[in-house]
Amino acid sequence: MIEARHLRVLRAVAATGSFSAAARELGCTQPAVSQQMKALEQSTGTPLLIRTGREMRLTQAGEALVRHASGILAGLTAAEEEIAAIAGLRAGRVRLVSFPSGSSTLVPGALAAMRAAHPGTRVSLVEAEPPRSVEMLRDGDCEIALAFRYPEVRGADPAASAEWDDLVVRPLLTDRLIGVVPEGHRLAGADRVGIEELAEEPWIAGCPRCRRHLVEVCESAGFTPRIDFATDDYPAVFGLVGAGLGVAVMPELALESVRPKGARIVPVEPVVQREIVALTLPDLARVPAVGAMLEQLAAAARR
């Protein structure tokens, strides 16, 4: 196997014409140069240098190797410099995937802080709900996935419990679910509403994971919700509720970026919270830019 250190010595010998002159240029001993040239010739299986008087001359194979050595060593130097820049957070990238309410609340502050602290690191953002966002992480389409999951309502589901077992999980916050009813609704002014009190109402549901959880919560309260509309766009949920077309439950986090019109917020029982986390792969967690972005997301969640 040809090693970079051998190529550097060969290039020095070719430039200076002798082992002793190459040793002086490289800051090592003449025997060390001779030993490395022997090792290189053993690796290539052919002579690379011939002695003519006091000078060393390249063979045809030696000339070919020196010709390629400059490009190889230049590429290695560039790679070393780029890796050093990435390791020092002077360069690099992080691809982030987030669900919509996370994109509008947690992510902007984290991205702004990341850019201020490490302007050489590029961070991109696309939106996807879990479990799609988690699939993207495992498929190599991102470095960090912002995701959430709900507690199991009807007993432990081994598959759901093990959903993130192979990932690095950075807890960010717990997000309470709240009720949303039309402004003129009979329960609009209630201090607290049992979810069973909404059994006869038409419902507006969210993403597939949220929709499935809503059904489980309602069924545990003794009824199956009649879902007339489904959308993962929270302004649309508020719009539909405000128009009197149904009721909904949604994450409290969504309220930070939406101003409800014609809808009223009511606390619901039983209290349900979803767990919001940042996920990455174990190997990616050791990448400096990924670690820095995780820290900024955690700081944004604390704020």
Backbone bond lengths (Angstrom), bond angles and torsions (degrees), N, CA, C in turn:
res aa  C-N    CA-C-N  psi(-1)  N-CA   C-N-CA  omega(-1)  CA-C   N-CA-C  phi
1 M - - - 1.463 - - 1.526 109.25 -
2 I 1.328 115.84 130.75 1.462 121.20 178.96 1.518 109.14 -79.84
3 E 1.336 116.10 127.70 1.462 121.05 -179.35 1.525 110.03 -106.54
4 A 1.338 115.22 149.63 1.463 120.68 -178.11 1.521 111.58 -59.50
5 R 1.347 117.40 -38.99 1.466 119.76 -178.53 1.528 111.00 -63.03
6 H 1.343 117.39 -34.59 1.463 121.14 177.71 1.523 110.32 -67.46
7 L 1.333 116.79 -39.01 1.466 120.17 179.32 1.525 110.85 -64.98
8 R 1.326 116.53 -37.97 1.469 119.59 178.82 1.534 110.63 -63.28
9 V 1.330 116.77 -40.78 1.463 120.81 179.81 1.525 110.01 -67.91
10 L 1.330 118.09 -43.45 1.458 121.44 179.37 1.524 110.54 -59.61
11 R 1.321 116.34 -43.95 1.460 119.78 179.64 1.528 111.48 -62.89
12 A 1.339 117.18 -37.94 1.464 120.87 178.55 1.521 110.97 -67.33
13 V 1.338 117.73 -39.92 1.465 121.14 178.34 1.517 110.03 -64.42
14 A 1.356 115.79 -42.41 1.463 119.48 179.95 1.522 111.03 -63.43
15 A 1.334 116.47 -36.62 1.465 120.32 -177.42 1.516 112.56 -75.74
16 T 1.348 117.44 -35.08 1.465 120.79 -174.05 1.526 113.27 -98.18
17 G 1.326 117.35 -23.91 1.456 121.03 176.94 1.518 115.14 89.08
18 S 1.334 119.99 -0.10 1.460 120.64 178.75 1.521 110.11 -157.43
19 F 1.362 113.94 159.00 1.463 119.36 178.15 1.537 111.19 -66.25
20 S 1.349 115.31 -40.44 1.460 118.75 -176.39 1.536 111.32 -66.97
21 A 1.328 117.34 -40.93 1.468 120.69 179.01 1.535 110.16 -68.32
22 A 1.335 116.40 -38.25 1.464 119.97 177.51 1.521 110.53 -64.31
23 A 1.347 116.24 -38.53 1.467 120.34 179.22 1.520 110.92 -62.58
24 R 1.361 116.25 -41.64 1.465 119.53 178.89 1.526 110.80 -63.73
25 E 1.327 116.67 -40.81 1.469 120.48 -179.59 1.525 111.57 -66.63
26 L 1.323 115.81 -37.22 1.470 120.15 -176.44 1.525 112.82 -88.04
27 G 1.320 117.22 -11.60 1.455 120.45 -179.88 1.508 113.14 75.00
28 C 1.342 116.87 36.38 1.458 120.15 177.73 1.527 108.46 -135.52
29 T 1.319 118.14 -170.52 1.470 121.18 -177.38 1.517 110.43 -94.36
30 Q 1.351 114.66 158.38 1.471 119.80 178.03 1.529 111.76 -62.45
31 P 1.361 119.17 -42.84 1.475 118.57 177.05 1.530 112.99 -59.81
32 A 1.346 116.42 -33.57 1.463 119.29 178.93 1.531 110.47 -65.55
33 V 1.333 116.33 -40.04 1.462 120.23 177.91 1.519 109.83 -63.97
34 S 1.339 116.40 -46.31 1.461 121.24 179.91 1.531 111.18 -59.32
35 Q 1.333 115.86 -43.09 1.470 120.56 -179.14 1.529 111.01 -63.81
36 Q 1.332 117.26 -41.52 1.461 119.33 -178.66 1.526 111.30 -69.81
37 M 1.331 117.32 -33.54 1.461 119.36 177.21 1.528 111.16 -68.17
38 K 1.321 117.28 -36.45 1.465 120.42 175.84 1.522 110.66 -64.10
39 A 1.341 115.65 -41.25 1.465 120.04 179.37 1.527 110.71 -64.49
40 L 1.331 116.57 -38.48 1.458 120.04 -179.88 1.526 110.76 -67.74
41 E 1.332 117.25 -41.72 1.458 120.13 178.26 1.527 111.51 -64.72
42 Q 1.329 116.74 -35.22 1.465 119.64 175.76 1.522 110.67 -65.16
43 S 1.337 116.40 -38.03 1.466 120.15 179.85 1.520 111.72 -67.18
44 T 1.345 116.74 -39.48 1.460 119.86 -177.63 1.530 112.38 -84.17
45 G 1.330 116.11 -22.44 1.467 119.95 179.30 1.504 113.93 77.01
46 T 1.340 117.30 19.99 1.461 120.26 179.68 1.522 109.24 -155.00
47 P 1.349 118.51 151.20 1.471 120.26 177.71 1.521 111.32 -64.20
48 L 1.320 115.81 140.83 1.459 121.56 179.60 1.518 111.86 -114.00
49 L 1.345 116.46 -21.68 1.457 121.68 -176.51 1.522 109.33 -134.27
50 I 1.319 116.86 144.27 1.463 121.23 171.31 1.526 107.26 -130.83
51 R 1.360 115.44 144.88 1.456 120.21 -178.48 1.532 108.77 -89.30
52 T 1.327 115.71 129.99 1.465 122.04 174.01 1.517 107.63 -126.65
53 G 1.358 116.08 99.34 1.451 120.58 -174.31 1.513 109.41 67.37
54 R 1.322 116.15 -123.97 1.462 120.13 -179.73 1.532 112.78 -93.95
55 E 1.320 116.56 -2.83 1.454 119.91 -176.73 1.521 112.01 -107.72
56 M 1.329 114.76 157.16 1.458 121.75 174.55 1.524 107.43 -103.29
57 R 1.309 115.82 134.54 1.455 120.59 179.26 1.520 109.23 -120.30
58 L 1.317 116.30 143.30 1.462 121.13 -179.37 1.523 110.65 -76.68
59 T 1.312 115.27 140.89 1.464 120.66 169.37 1.526 107.65 -79.07
60 Q 1.342 116.45 175.99 1.463 119.59 178.28 1.531 110.62 -60.11
61 A 1.358 116.19 -40.16 1.469 119.58 177.48 1.522 110.78 -65.96
62 G 1.350 116.29 -37.93 1.455 120.26 178.46 1.515 111.50 -63.87
63 E 1.341 116.60 -41.29 1.461 120.61 178.42 1.530 111.01 -62.18
64 A 1.328 115.93 -42.13 1.472 119.85 179.35 1.526 110.74 -62.79
65 L 1.338 115.95 -41.74 1.462 119.44 -177.69 1.519 111.00 -69.03
66 V 1.328 118.01 -40.46 1.465 120.63 178.19 1.526 109.96 -64.50
67 R 1.332 116.43 -37.94 1.463 120.21 -180.00 1.534 110.99 -60.31
68 H 1.317 115.78 -40.13 1.472 119.87 179.35 1.528 112.27 -81.97
69 A 1.339 116.33 -23.98 1.467 119.78 -174.53 1.524 112.43 -60.81
70 S 1.326 117.41 -39.65 1.460 119.96 -177.39 1.519 111.35 -60.31
71 G 1.333 116.51 -45.57 1.453 120.24 178.93 1.521 112.49 -65.87
72 I 1.349 115.45 -40.52 1.472 119.62 -179.97 1.520 110.68 -64.17
73 L 1.340 116.37 -47.16 1.467 120.14 -178.06 1.526 111.71 -68.84
74 A 1.343 116.40 -35.35 1.461 118.66 176.91 1.536 110.22 -64.63
75 G 1.343 116.20 -40.32 1.461 120.33 177.79 1.516 112.14 -63.93
76 L 1.335 115.74 -40.79 1.466 119.44 178.60 1.523 111.28 -65.13
77 T 1.342 116.19 -41.13 1.462 119.75 178.70 1.522 110.55 -62.23
78 A 1.345 116.18 -43.99 1.462 119.76 178.65 1.525 110.87 -62.72
79 A 1.343 115.90 -40.65 1.467 119.56 179.20 1.521 111.07 -64.38
80 E 1.336 116.45 -42.46 1.467 120.38 179.09 1.524 111.11 -61.84
81 E 1.342 115.77 -41.75 1.465 119.43 179.70 1.521 111.43 -66.23
82 E 1.346 116.35 -40.57 1.469 119.85 179.91 1.523 110.94 -66.59
83 I 1.326 116.51 -42.10 1.474 120.46 178.86 1.529 110.19 -63.66
84 A 1.335 116.46 -41.28 1.465 119.86 178.30 1.532 110.81 -62.40
85 A 1.340 116.12 -37.90 1.462 119.93 178.61 1.519 111.19 -66.55
86 I 1.338 116.38 -41.56 1.462 120.52 178.66 1.527 110.30 -65.26
87 A 1.326 115.78 -45.28 1.470 119.67 -179.50 1.526 110.97 -63.37
88 G 1.328 117.05 -31.71 1.451 120.67 -179.84 1.515 113.58 -92.49
89 L 1.355 116.73 10.10 1.461 123.51 178.84 1.528 112.51 60.94
90 R 1.339 116.66 25.82 1.466 120.38 173.14 1.526 110.23 -90.85
91 A 1.326 116.11 -7.29 1.462 121.86 179.69 1.525 107.16 -156.23
92 G 1.319 115.39 -176.78 1.459 120.35 178.29 1.515 111.52 110.80
93 R 1.335 115.25 176.97 1.457 119.86 -178.93 1.516 109.27 -145.99
94 V 1.318 115.32 155.30 1.457 122.52 171.82 1.519 107.12 -134.54
95 R 1.333 116.30 124.55 1.466 120.44 175.85 1.527 107.57 -100.15
96 L 1.321 115.13 121.02 1.457 122.21 -174.95 1.525 109.46 -111.81
97 V 1.333 115.55 135.11 1.471 121.56 173.72 1.521 107.44 -118.09
98 S 1.327 116.68 132.03 1.457 120.35 -177.41 1.520 110.54 -139.05
99 F 1.327 116.43 152.78 1.467 121.46 170.90 1.528 108.31 -77.20
100 P 1.357 119.00 156.98 1.468 120.96 -168.89 1.522 116.05 -56.17
101 S 1.345 118.98 -45.99 1.466 117.89 -177.19 1.526 111.61 -68.86
102 G 1.332 117.76 -25.88 1.462 120.92 172.55 1.518 111.05 -71.75
103 S 1.351 116.35 -38.27 1.467 120.59 -179.91 1.516 112.15 -61.96
104 S 1.330 116.87 -33.73 1.456 120.24 -174.98 1.525 112.95 -91.55
105 T 1.338 118.14 -9.86 1.470 119.97 -175.70 1.527 112.54 -121.70
106 L 1.323 117.68 -62.26 1.466 120.85 -176.33 1.529 112.54 -76.24
107 V 1.326 115.62 -40.05 1.466 119.66 -168.36 1.533 114.16 -69.77
108 P 1.339 120.57 -44.99 1.476 118.38 -175.30 1.521 113.94 -56.37
109 G 1.331 117.92 -47.20 1.463 120.22 179.65 1.516 112.25 -64.03
110 A 1.348 116.12 -38.68 1.470 119.94 179.42 1.528 110.69 -66.10
111 L 1.333 117.12 -40.97 1.472 120.35 179.63 1.527 111.14 -66.77
112 A 1.331 116.64 -40.98 1.468 119.55 179.63 1.523 110.94 -63.85
113 A 1.339 116.66 -41.57 1.467 120.12 179.25 1.527 110.67 -67.53
114 M 1.323 116.96 -37.79 1.470 121.00 178.89 1.528 110.55 -64.46
115 R 1.316 116.29 -44.11 1.469 119.80 -179.91 1.526 111.30 -64.32
116 A 1.338 116.59 -38.91 1.465 120.11 179.80 1.526 111.16 -67.63
117 A 1.344 116.82 -39.37 1.466 120.47 -176.95 1.521 112.22 -79.62
118 H 1.339 117.07 -35.74 1.470 121.63 -174.52 1.530 109.49 -137.74
119 P 1.332 117.65 73.86 1.467 120.36 -174.65 1.527 114.16 -63.40
120 G 1.323 117.95 -19.30 1.464 119.92 179.68 1.524 113.74 -80.71
121 T 1.317 117.61 -11.26 1.468 121.41 -178.83 1.522 109.30 -93.92
122 R 1.337 116.15 124.56 1.456 121.53 179.87 1.528 109.92 -90.80
123 V 1.316 116.85 131.46 1.459 121.91 177.61 1.528 108.23 -121.41
124 S 1.331 116.28 127.43 1.466 120.60 176.88 1.521 108.89 -112.93
125 L 1.327 116.35 159.06 1.464 121.74 -176.80 1.515 110.24 -137.10
126 V 1.329 116.16 131.66 1.459 122.47 166.81 1.522 107.49 -131.19
127 E 1.325 116.29 161.03 1.460 120.28 -177.04 1.525 111.50 -107.44
128 A 1.315 114.91 139.51 1.463 122.30 173.00 1.518 108.07 -162.58
129 E 1.313 115.75 141.78 1.459 120.87 176.53 1.527 108.77 -84.01
130 P 1.348 117.94 150.55 1.460 118.43 169.13 1.539 108.67 -70.15
131 P 1.331 118.00 146.92 1.469 127.60 11.03 1.533 114.37 -87.64
132 R 1.361 118.05 -2.54 1.460 119.40 -178.61 1.521 111.35 -59.70
133 S 1.323 118.24 -40.44 1.463 120.91 -179.26 1.526 111.34 -62.70
134 V 1.332 116.60 -36.16 1.466 120.51 179.39 1.534 109.85 -70.60
135 E 1.319 116.82 -36.73 1.469 120.45 175.77 1.529 110.05 -62.47
136 M 1.325 117.55 -40.71 1.465 121.17 178.94 1.519 110.95 -61.68
137 L 1.340 116.87 -39.07 1.461 120.56 177.66 1.525 110.56 -62.56
138 R 1.311 116.55 -47.17 1.467 119.96 -178.81 1.527 112.02 -68.15
139 D 1.338 117.12 -28.18 1.470 121.15 -179.80 1.524 112.75 -83.09
140 G 1.330 117.39 -2.36 1.457 120.28 179.40 1.512 114.58 83.96
141 D 1.347 118.36 15.81 1.457 121.63 -179.16 1.521 112.93 -88.66
142 C 1.323 117.92 -5.03 1.461 121.18 176.25 1.524 108.54 -157.79
143 E 1.331 115.70 167.32 1.464 120.95 176.79 1.528 112.40 -101.46
144 I 1.333 117.19 -27.79 1.465 122.12 179.73 1.520 108.85 -136.29
145 A 1.335 116.35 135.29 1.462 121.66 174.58 1.519 108.68 -119.50
146 L 1.317 116.47 123.29 1.459 121.34 170.85 1.521 106.53 -84.16
147 A 1.329 117.10 124.46 1.457 120.37 -173.82 1.518 110.43 -142.16
148 F 1.320 115.56 171.95 1.459 121.00 177.25 1.519 108.95 -146.64
149 R 1.313 114.90 160.36 1.463 120.46 171.67 1.524 108.60 -150.56
150 Y 1.315 114.34 155.98 1.457 121.50 -179.34 1.514 109.99 -101.99
151 P 1.341 116.79 154.52 1.467 118.46 173.14 1.518 110.05 -66.24
152 E 1.318 115.54 149.23 1.459 119.37 178.10 1.521 109.47 -70.35
153 V 1.336 116.20 131.02 1.455 120.72 -175.48 1.523 111.71 -85.97
154 R 1.338 115.87 -38.32 1.462 118.70 -173.21 1.523 111.02 -117.75
155 G 1.310 115.70 62.56 1.456 119.21 177.15 1.513 111.71 88.68
156 A 1.320 115.15 163.02 1.464 120.69 -175.91 1.521 111.07 -72.30
157 D 1.318 116.06 133.76 1.462 123.17 173.95 1.527 106.80 -107.01
158 P 1.340 118.67 108.39 1.467 120.35 -176.01 1.525 112.90 -55.22
159 A 1.345 116.97 -38.14 1.469 119.57 -178.84 1.518 110.55 -65.98
160 A 1.352 116.94 -41.85 1.462 119.89 179.97 1.524 110.97 -69.05
161 S 1.318 116.32 -38.36 1.464 119.57 -179.22 1.521 111.52 -64.84
162 A 1.326 116.49 -31.82 1.472 121.04 -177.14 1.519 112.51 -94.68
163 E 1.328 117.09 9.58 1.461 122.11 -172.17 1.527 112.80 -55.92
164 W 1.336 117.65 -37.52 1.470 121.45 -174.92 1.518 111.87 -114.17
165 D 1.318 118.59 17.84 1.462 121.08 -173.24 1.531 113.45 -61.14
166 D 1.325 117.82 -28.93 1.473 120.75 -177.54 1.531 112.37 -91.36
167 L 1.338 117.33 5.09 1.456 121.20 -174.79 1.524 111.54 -114.99
168 V 1.327 115.39 160.84 1.461 120.95 170.08 1.527 106.78 -84.86
169 V 1.332 116.37 122.82 1.461 122.10 -175.23 1.526 109.05 -109.79
170 R 1.331 116.44 118.03 1.468 121.33 176.96 1.535 108.23 -106.88
171 P 1.349 118.55 100.97 1.469 120.09 179.67 1.526 110.48 -61.41
172 L 1.331 116.64 137.89 1.458 121.38 179.71 1.525 111.65 -113.19
173 L 1.325 117.39 -54.94 1.460 119.90 178.66 1.518 110.35 -166.48
174 T 1.322 116.07 168.95 1.459 121.67 171.35 1.517 107.33 -108.53
175 D 1.321 116.01 138.45 1.457 122.70 -172.26 1.524 108.83 -121.37
176 R 1.334 116.94 117.26 1.459 121.42 -176.90 1.528 111.07 -77.79
177 L 1.324 116.73 144.43 1.455 121.56 173.88 1.523 109.42 -87.34
178 I 1.320 116.02 139.48 1.463 122.19 -179.88 1.515 109.49 -125.28
179 G 1.342 116.08 157.97 1.453 121.18 178.04 1.516 111.37 -91.34
180 V 1.323 116.51 148.44 1.462 122.34 176.73 1.529 107.57 -130.68
181 V 1.340 116.05 123.66 1.469 120.95 -179.43 1.525 108.46 -130.22
182 P 1.335 117.47 158.54 1.476 119.26 176.39 1.521 111.41 -60.62
183 E 1.320 115.72 153.91 1.458 121.30 -174.36 1.532 112.82 -58.16
184 G 1.316 117.01 -36.23 1.457 119.67 -178.42 1.515 113.93 -93.39
185 H 1.320 117.20 12.72 1.469 121.61 -177.10 1.524 110.69 -66.85
186 R 1.332 116.16 149.43 1.466 121.29 -178.95 1.522 112.92 -59.46
187 L 1.343 118.04 -24.08 1.470 121.32 -178.53 1.528 112.47 -105.50
188 A 1.342 117.19 10.21 1.465 120.35 -173.87 1.525 113.05 -61.17
189 G 1.322 117.84 -29.18 1.457 119.65 -178.29 1.513 113.95 -101.49
190 A 1.319 118.29 8.51 1.460 121.60 -175.65 1.526 111.37 -70.86
191 D 1.333 115.38 144.23 1.466 120.35 176.59 1.527 111.10 -72.53
192 R 1.305 116.63 -30.93 1.460 121.90 -178.71 1.533 108.79 -157.03
193 V 1.323 116.22 140.35 1.466 120.80 -176.54 1.516 109.11 -127.02
194 G 1.331 115.91 124.80 1.460 119.63 171.15 1.519 109.37 -72.86
195 I 1.299 117.26 136.64 1.456 118.99 -174.07 1.525 111.82 -62.25
196 E 1.341 116.41 -25.03 1.464 119.42 178.66 1.529 111.65 -67.70
197 E 1.342 117.89 -20.60 1.460 121.37 177.25 1.527 111.87 -69.54
198 L 1.324 116.68 -12.33 1.471 121.67 179.56 1.523 111.83 -105.23
199 A 1.332 116.23 17.20 1.459 120.92 -173.26 1.523 113.04 -61.24
200 E 1.332 117.88 -34.63 1.463 121.08 -175.80 1.526 113.17 -91.53
201 E 1.313 117.52 2.59 1.463 121.69 -176.38 1.531 111.77 -84.67
202 P 1.340 117.60 150.48 1.471 119.56 166.26 1.528 108.45 -74.10
203 W 1.332 116.88 146.37 1.468 121.58 -174.01 1.526 111.18 -116.71
204 I 1.314 113.84 148.55 1.468 121.59 167.96 1.524 106.19 -111.42
205 A 1.319 116.99 121.54 1.468 121.57 -174.88 1.524 110.48 -110.52
206 G 1.339 114.49 164.28 1.462 120.51 -176.65 1.520 113.23 -99.65
207 C 1.346 115.59 -140.72 1.467 121.84 -177.21 1.525 110.07 -63.39
208 P 1.332 118.80 165.41 1.470 120.45 -177.84 1.521 113.97 -53.55
209 R 1.341 118.01 -41.69 1.460 119.99 179.42 1.528 110.48 -65.94
210 C 1.337 117.10 -42.64 1.468 120.92 178.60 1.523 110.60 -65.87
211 R 1.317 115.65 -39.01 1.470 120.62 -179.40 1.523 110.63 -63.98
212 R 1.315 115.84 -44.34 1.469 119.91 179.10 1.528 110.94 -62.53
213 H 1.320 115.96 -40.22 1.460 119.04 -179.95 1.520 111.01 -68.40
214 L 1.339 117.74 -39.11 1.461 120.82 176.95 1.523 110.82 -57.77
215 V 1.330 116.72 -45.50 1.467 120.59 179.66 1.525 110.49 -60.95
216 E 1.334 117.24 -42.52 1.466 120.37 -179.72 1.529 111.26 -63.20
217 V 1.338 117.28 -43.72 1.461 120.68 -179.75 1.525 110.47 -63.71
218 C 1.332 116.13 -45.02 1.462 119.65 -179.44 1.527 111.57 -65.46
219 E 1.315 116.48 -42.29 1.468 118.98 -179.79 1.522 111.34 -65.76
220 S 1.333 117.10 -33.68 1.465 118.99 176.26 1.526 111.10 -67.83
221 A 1.364 116.94 -21.76 1.466 121.64 176.74 1.526 111.46 -91.41
222 G 1.343 117.42 0.66 1.458 120.29 172.60 1.516 116.17 102.43
223 F 1.324 118.80 12.08 1.474 118.73 177.89 1.524 109.83 -148.51
224 T 1.307 114.93 160.62 1.462 121.58 175.72 1.524 108.30 -107.02
225 P 1.325 118.60 122.57 1.467 119.94 -176.07 1.532 112.04 -69.15
226 R 1.312 115.34 142.35 1.467 120.67 173.88 1.528 107.77 -89.76
227 I 1.319 116.95 102.55 1.469 121.55 -175.83 1.528 108.61 -91.57
228 D 1.343 115.47 110.04 1.467 120.52 -179.52 1.524 112.19 -89.82
229 F 1.345 116.26 -31.29 1.461 120.20 -176.96 1.523 108.97 -137.18
230 A 1.320 115.72 147.22 1.467 120.80 177.10 1.521 108.76 -137.70
231 T 1.323 116.38 127.70 1.467 122.01 177.66 1.517 108.83 -155.55
232 D 1.333 116.77 143.35 1.467 119.34 175.60 1.528 110.76 -97.99
233 D 1.349 116.51 13.58 1.456 121.97 176.77 1.532 107.86 -97.29
234 Y 1.342 116.73 109.78 1.465 119.56 -173.19 1.524 113.86 -66.32
235 P 1.337 120.87 -38.10 1.467 118.44 173.29 1.529 112.20 -57.79
236 A 1.345 116.00 -35.38 1.472 119.17 177.70 1.520 110.67 -66.58
237 V 1.347 117.37 -38.34 1.470 120.47 177.35 1.522 109.96 -59.84
238 F 1.340 116.99 -48.85 1.461 120.45 179.36 1.532 110.78 -61.43
239 G 1.331 115.94 -39.24 1.462 119.20 179.41 1.505 112.29 -63.26
240 L 1.317 117.13 -43.04 1.465 121.40 179.67 1.524 111.18 -66.48
241 V 1.346 116.00 -42.62 1.465 119.31 177.94 1.523 109.66 -65.27
242 G 1.340 116.75 -45.06 1.462 120.94 -179.36 1.515 112.73 -61.08
243 A 1.325 116.67 -27.68 1.468 120.81 178.08 1.524 111.98 -83.16
244 G 1.343 116.62 2.33 1.457 120.42 177.76 1.510 114.61 79.66
245 L 1.317 117.37 20.52 1.461 120.31 -175.08 1.527 113.78 -91.23
246 G 1.336 117.96 -2.31 1.454 119.91 178.34 1.508 111.41 161.64
247 V 1.340 114.46 -173.61 1.457 122.02 177.29 1.525 107.78 -119.77
248 A 1.335 115.77 168.00 1.467 119.25 -178.23 1.518 109.41 -154.62
249 V 1.317 115.77 161.56 1.454 121.64 162.58 1.516 106.65 -118.84
250 M 1.317 116.27 142.28 1.461 119.55 -178.90 1.520 109.87 -148.45
251 P 1.327 116.47 161.32 1.476 119.44 179.95 1.519 111.55 -66.11
252 E 1.313 115.67 140.99 1.460 120.86 177.81 1.521 110.93 -60.24
253 L 1.332 117.10 -30.88 1.466 121.36 179.76 1.527 111.20 -57.17
254 A 1.350 116.26 -32.36 1.463 119.82 -177.68 1.518 111.99 -65.92
255 L 1.335 117.72 -24.17 1.464 120.96 -178.23 1.518 112.39 -66.63
256 E 1.340 117.43 -24.16 1.455 120.42 -176.27 1.520 112.51 -66.89
257 S 1.325 116.93 -24.88 1.464 119.58 -175.94 1.524 112.83 -115.23
258 V 1.338 118.20 4.48 1.465 121.29 -178.38 1.526 109.39 -129.92
259 R 1.309 116.51 134.59 1.461 121.18 174.32 1.527 108.39 -104.29
260 P 1.333 116.58 104.94 1.470 118.58 -175.87 1.525 112.20 -67.11
261 K 1.335 116.34 135.32 1.463 122.36 175.05 1.524 107.62 -118.40
262 G 1.322 115.78 125.83 1.451 120.33 178.14 1.512 113.56 76.25
263 A 1.351 117.48 10.05 1.466 121.28 -179.20 1.518 108.95 -127.75
264 R 1.320 115.80 152.16 1.457 121.86 178.94 1.523 109.74 -121.92
265 I 1.327 115.43 143.07 1.460 122.30 178.92 1.524 108.92 -92.73
266 V 1.332 116.72 132.44 1.469 120.56 177.03 1.530 108.82 -133.92
267 P 1.332 117.97 137.31 1.471 120.00 174.45 1.534 109.45 -68.37
268 V 1.327 116.62 138.95 1.460 120.70 -179.76 1.522 110.46 -115.79
269 E 1.302 114.95 152.86 1.467 122.50 173.93 1.527 108.22 -123.58
270 P 1.336 119.02 146.00 1.467 125.06 -0.16 1.534 111.75 -69.02
271 V 1.339 115.61 152.17 1.466 120.41 178.69 1.525 108.67 -68.66
272 V 1.327 116.18 127.21 1.468 122.09 179.28 1.523 108.50 -123.70
273 Q 1.309 116.05 133.80 1.458 121.13 177.34 1.513 110.08 -125.80
274 R 1.315 116.77 142.41 1.460 120.55 173.65 1.527 108.69 -102.97
275 E 1.319 114.84 148.70 1.467 121.80 -179.89 1.521 108.67 -93.97
276 I 1.333 116.62 123.06 1.464 121.52 178.91 1.525 108.78 -106.37
277 V 1.322 116.19 129.56 1.460 121.75 -174.95 1.523 110.45 -138.70
278 A 1.316 115.48 162.77 1.462 122.68 166.84 1.522 107.21 -107.76
279 L 1.321 116.59 130.90 1.460 122.26 -176.54 1.523 110.32 -115.76
280 T 1.328 115.96 144.04 1.454 121.01 170.71 1.522 108.12 -150.68
281 L 1.321 116.50 171.93 1.463 121.57 178.13 1.530 109.42 -85.51
282 P 1.338 117.95 150.70 1.471 119.87 -178.09 1.527 113.56 -53.79
283 D 1.341 118.24 -43.03 1.468 119.98 -179.73 1.529 111.38 -67.26
284 L 1.345 116.70 -37.30 1.463 119.91 -179.43 1.522 111.74 -69.08
285 A 1.326 116.92 -27.83 1.472 120.13 -178.05 1.523 111.56 -62.06
286 R 1.340 117.84 -21.34 1.463 121.23 -179.76 1.535 112.60 -87.35
287 V 1.333 117.05 -6.92 1.465 120.81 178.19 1.534 108.52 -76.06
288 P 1.343 118.82 126.03 1.468 120.43 -174.09 1.524 114.46 -54.17
289 A 1.338 118.38 -43.36 1.456 120.39 -177.86 1.525 111.42 -65.06
290 V 1.322 116.70 -37.96 1.473 120.86 179.00 1.528 109.60 -66.47
291 G 1.344 116.50 -45.18 1.461 120.43 178.02 1.514 111.92 -59.95
292 A 1.335 116.79 -40.83 1.464 120.29 179.89 1.527 111.30 -66.10
293 M 1.333 116.52 -38.89 1.469 119.76 179.25 1.519 111.26 -67.89
294 L 1.316 117.74 -37.67 1.468 121.12 176.07 1.533 110.66 -61.46
295 E 1.328 116.32 -40.84 1.467 120.14 178.59 1.539 110.88 -63.76
296 Q 1.323 116.96 -39.79 1.458 119.85 -179.32 1.529 111.09 -69.05
297 L 1.334 117.58 -35.92 1.461 120.26 176.39 1.534 110.84 -65.63
298 A 1.339 115.84 -41.26 1.459 119.23 178.35 1.530 111.00 -64.56
299 A 1.326 116.87 -39.40 1.465 120.34 178.43 1.530 111.12 -66.01
300 A 1.335 116.90 -39.24 1.456 120.82 177.40 1.525 110.53 -63.71
301 A 1.322 117.11 -38.93 1.471 120.97 178.99 1.528 110.41 -65.51
302 R 1.343 117.11 -39.08 1.466 119.61 178.19 1.524 111.34 -65.03
303 R 1.325 116.52 -35.65 1.465 120.33 179.59 1.508 111.76 -69.10
